[in-house]
Amino acid sequence: MTNASPLDSAAIELDGLRHRYDMDDVLRGINLSIPRGEVFGFLGHNGSGKTTTVNILTTLIRPTAGSARVCGLDVEREPMRVRQLIGYLPSDIRMYDHMTALENLEFFARLSGVERPRSAALETLDYLDCADLAGKRVGTFSTGMRQRIGIAQAVLHKPVVLFLDEPTAGLDPSGVRHLRETIQRLNSELGVTIFMNTHQLSEVAKVCTSIGVLNHGELIYTDSIENTTARFPDEASLEGIYVRVEAGA
């Protein structure tokens, strides 16, 4: 068992990470280190391996080869300790539609072993400016409202690292703006490291401090947003940068 502390280790470390489905190499030896406090945008086309990477980091699947660590903890050797440190918002948010937002959060807080689950749920809703949704049934919610409660569920236990899988999918401009503000608050006020999977970063690029580009299972680019925009000053959007990186510019 590692002696690394979540307080002095990199948030995420991938070392030669590989994954194969049947005979298909989905991840091909990824090496990546993300310091704590970053908002990292993981950019790639559909099928590039982004979700597989997140599934490994969140202990849902095991790598075929190589290693993955979250806050110094190996995801294969210490999955339960990793789960205590992370929050996860999947692209397909699942909650109990017949229950209210508060009931859902209280239920998941109990499952996670959160002390005073009802108080924690109410405090989280209030912090994320969702208190007005507490007594409403989730089944009546729009995509944006469901996502707001999904984020609340993901941060109930005060995670060190938060994983967001395609967080802008299905959101209208108002929902994207609220997401951007939420990411900024969680990162700046609570120090949460955020790892964000997406293939459309233009709306949330303002909050990313660094990015990586995944292409057919290979990490072909990683750098800070500052260096990236300096390297591609003529690009109006991050998607344009992505296209040029893929093309080897």
C-alpha positions as CSV (number, residue, x, y, z in Angstrom):
1,M,0.0,0.0,0.0
2,T,1.3,3.4,-1.0
3,N,2.2,6.0,1.7
4,A,1.5,8.9,-0.6
5,S,-0.8,11.6,0.8
6,P,-3.6,13.1,-1.2
7,L,-2.2,16.5,0.0
8,D,1.2,16.1,-1.5
9,S,0.7,14.0,-4.6
10,A,-0.3,14.9,-8.2
11,A,-4.0,14.7,-8.7
12,I,-3.8,12.3,-11.6
13,E,-0.9,10.3,-13.0
14,L,-1.0,7.9,-15.9
15,D,2.0,5.8,-16.8
16,G,1.9,3.8,-20.0
17,L,-1.8,3.4,-19.6
18,R,-3.3,0.9,-22.0
19,H,-6.7,-0.6,-22.5
20,R,-8.0,-3.2,-25.0
21,Y,-11.6,-4.3,-25.8
22,D,-11.3,-7.7,-27.5
23,M,-8.7,-7.0,-30.1
24,D,-9.2,-3.2,-30.3
25,D,-6.5,-1.1,-28.6
26,V,-8.6,1.8,-27.1
27,L,-5.7,3.4,-25.1
28,R,-2.2,3.1,-26.4
29,G,0.3,3.9,-23.7
30,I,-0.8,7.2,-22.2
31,N,1.6,9.2,-20.0
32,L,0.1,12.2,-18.2
33,S,0.6,14.1,-14.9
34,I,-2.0,16.6,-13.7
35,P,-1.1,18.7,-10.6
36,R,-3.6,19.4,-7.9
37,G,-5.7,22.5,-8.5
38,E,-5.9,22.2,-12.3
39,V,-9.0,22.3,-14.4
40,F,-8.0,19.9,-17.1
41,G,-9.9,19.6,-20.4
42,F,-9.5,16.2,-22.0
43,L,-10.3,16.8,-25.7
44,G,-11.0,14.2,-28.3
45,H,-13.4,13.0,-31.0
46,N,-16.1,10.5,-30.1
47,G,-14.5,7.0,-29.7
48,S,-11.0,8.5,-29.0
49,G,-10.8,6.8,-25.6
50,K,-11.8,9.7,-23.3
51,T,-14.6,7.8,-21.5
52,T,-12.4,4.7,-21.1
53,T,-9.8,6.8,-19.4
54,V,-12.3,8.2,-17.0
55,N,-13.7,4.8,-16.3
56,I,-10.3,3.6,-15.3
57,L,-9.6,6.6,-13.2
58,T,-12.9,6.2,-11.4
59,T,-12.2,2.5,-10.8
60,L,-15.1,1.3,-13.0
61,I,-12.8,-0.8,-15.2
62,R,-9.2,-2.0,-15.0
63,P,-6.4,-1.1,-17.4
64,T,-4.9,-3.8,-19.6
65,A,-1.4,-2.5,-18.9
66,G,0.3,0.5,-17.3
67,S,-0.9,2.3,-14.2
68,A,-3.3,5.0,-13.1
69,R,-3.1,6.9,-9.8
70,V,-5.4,9.4,-8.3
71,C,-3.8,11.5,-5.5
72,G,-1.0,8.9,-5.3
73,L,-3.3,6.0,-4.9
74,D,-3.2,3.2,-7.5
75,V,-6.7,2.7,-8.9
76,E,-6.3,-1.1,-9.1
77,R,-4.7,-1.7,-5.7
78,E,-6.7,0.8,-3.6
79,P,-10.0,1.4,-5.4
80,M,-12.0,2.0,-2.2
81,R,-9.6,4.8,-1.1
82,V,-9.7,6.3,-4.5
83,R,-13.5,6.4,-4.5
84,Q,-13.4,8.3,-1.2
85,L,-11.4,11.1,-2.9
86,I,-13.3,11.5,-6.1
87,G,-16.6,12.7,-7.5
88,Y,-18.0,11.7,-10.8
89,L,-20.7,13.2,-13.1
90,P,-21.3,10.7,-15.9
91,S,-22.7,11.8,-19.3
92,D,-25.8,9.8,-18.5
93,I,-27.0,11.1,-15.1
94,R,-29.1,8.5,-13.2
95,M,-31.3,9.4,-10.3
96,Y,-34.7,8.3,-9.0
97,D,-37.3,10.3,-10.9
98,H,-40.1,9.7,-8.4
99,M,-38.0,11.2,-5.6
100,T,-37.3,14.9,-5.0
101,A,-33.8,16.4,-5.5
102,L,-33.3,16.5,-1.7
103,E,-34.4,12.8,-1.3
104,N,-32.1,11.7,-4.0
105,L,-29.1,13.6,-2.5
106,E,-29.9,12.4,1.0
107,F,-30.1,8.8,-0.3
108,F,-26.8,8.9,-2.1
109,A,-25.2,10.7,0.9
110,R,-26.1,7.8,3.1
111,L,-24.7,5.3,0.6
112,S,-21.4,7.3,0.6
113,G,-21.2,7.3,4.4
114,V,-21.6,11.1,4.7
115,E,-22.2,12.3,8.2
116,R,-25.5,14.1,8.7
117,P,-26.7,13.2,5.2
118,R,-29.7,15.5,5.2
119,S,-27.7,18.5,6.4
120,A,-25.0,17.7,3.9
121,A,-27.6,17.5,1.0
122,L,-29.2,20.9,2.0
123,E,-25.8,22.6,2.4
124,T,-24.7,21.3,-1.0
125,L,-27.9,22.5,-2.7
126,D,-27.5,25.9,-1.1
127,Y,-23.8,26.2,-2.1
128,L,-24.6,25.3,-5.7
129,D,-27.6,27.7,-5.7
130,C,-30.0,24.8,-6.2
131,A,-32.0,25.2,-3.0
132,D,-35.1,26.0,-5.0
133,L,-35.0,22.5,-6.5
134,A,-34.9,20.6,-3.2
135,G,-38.6,19.8,-2.9
136,K,-39.2,19.1,-6.6
137,R,-39.4,15.6,-8.2
138,V,-36.4,14.9,-10.4
139,G,-38.6,13.4,-13.0
140,T,-39.9,16.8,-13.9
141,F,-36.5,18.4,-14.4
142,S,-34.9,19.7,-17.6
143,T,-31.5,18.5,-18.7
144,G,-29.8,21.4,-17.1
145,M,-31.7,21.0,-13.8
146,R,-30.8,17.3,-13.7
147,Q,-27.1,18.1,-14.3
148,R,-27.1,20.6,-11.4
149,I,-28.4,18.0,-9.1
150,G,-25.9,15.5,-10.6
151,I,-23.1,17.8,-9.7
152,A,-24.5,18.2,-6.2
153,Q,-24.5,14.4,-5.9
154,A,-20.9,14.2,-7.1
155,V,-19.6,16.7,-4.6
156,L,-21.7,15.8,-1.5
157,H,-18.7,14.1,0.2
158,K,-16.3,16.9,-0.7
159,P,-14.1,15.2,-3.2
160,V,-10.5,16.2,-4.0
161,V,-10.9,15.4,-7.7
162,L,-14.0,15.7,-9.7
163,F,-14.5,13.9,-13.1
164,L,-17.0,15.3,-15.6
165,D,-17.9,13.3,-18.6
166,E,-19.2,15.4,-21.5
167,P,-20.8,17.9,-19.1
168,T,-22.1,20.3,-21.8
169,A,-24.0,17.6,-23.7
170,G,-27.7,18.7,-24.1
171,L,-27.3,22.0,-22.3
172,D,-28.7,25.3,-23.6
173,P,-26.5,28.4,-23.3
174,S,-27.9,29.2,-19.9
175,G,-27.0,25.7,-18.7
176,V,-23.5,26.0,-20.1
177,R,-23.0,29.3,-18.3
178,H,-24.1,27.9,-15.0
179,L,-21.8,24.9,-15.5
180,R,-18.9,27.3,-16.1
181,E,-19.7,29.3,-13.0
182,T,-20.0,26.1,-10.9
183,I,-16.6,24.8,-12.1
184,Q,-15.0,28.1,-11.3
185,R,-16.4,28.1,-7.8
186,L,-15.5,24.5,-7.0
187,N,-12.0,25.0,-8.2
188,S,-11.2,28.5,-6.8
189,E,-13.1,28.3,-3.5
190,L,-12.8,24.6,-2.6
191,G,-9.6,23.7,-4.5
192,V,-11.2,20.8,-6.3
193,T,-9.1,19.5,-9.2
194,I,-11.4,19.0,-12.2
195,F,-10.9,16.5,-15.1
196,M,-13.3,17.3,-17.8
197,N,-14.0,15.0,-20.8
198,T,-15.4,16.8,-23.8
199,H,-15.2,17.1,-27.6
200,Q,-16.6,20.7,-27.5
201,L,-14.5,22.9,-25.3
202,S,-15.2,26.4,-26.7
203,E,-17.9,27.3,-24.1
204,V,-15.9,26.1,-21.1
205,A,-12.4,26.9,-22.3
206,K,-12.4,30.0,-20.0
207,V,-12.2,27.8,-16.9
208,C,-9.6,25.2,-18.2
209,T,-6.0,25.8,-17.0
210,S,-4.6,23.0,-19.2
211,I,-5.7,20.6,-21.9
212,G,-4.8,17.3,-23.5
213,V,-5.8,16.0,-26.9
214,L,-6.5,12.3,-27.3
215,N,-6.6,10.9,-30.9
216,H,-7.4,7.2,-31.5
217,G,-6.1,6.3,-28.0
218,E,-2.9,8.3,-28.1
219,L,-2.2,11.5,-26.2
220,I,-0.9,13.7,-29.0
221,Y,-0.9,17.0,-27.2
222,T,-0.9,18.4,-23.6
223,D,-0.1,21.9,-22.4
224,S,-1.5,24.9,-20.5
225,I,-4.3,26.9,-22.0
226,E,-2.0,29.9,-21.9
227,N,0.7,28.2,-23.9
228,T,-1.9,26.7,-26.3
229,T,-3.5,29.9,-27.2
230,A,-0.1,31.6,-27.6
231,R,0.9,28.8,-30.0
232,F,-2.3,29.1,-32.0
233,P,-3.1,32.8,-31.7
234,D,-5.1,32.9,-35.0
235,E,-7.7,30.3,-33.8
236,A,-11.0,31.7,-32.6
237,S,-12.1,28.6,-30.8
238,L,-10.5,25.6,-29.0
239,E,-12.1,23.3,-31.5
240,G,-10.1,24.9,-34.2
241,I,-6.9,24.3,-32.2
242,Y,-7.9,20.7,-31.8
243,V,-8.3,20.2,-35.5
244,R,-4.9,21.7,-36.1
245,V,-3.2,19.6,-33.4
246,E,-4.8,16.5,-34.9
247,A,-3.4,17.5,-38.3
248,G,0.1,17.9,-36.8
249,A,0.3,21.7,-37.0
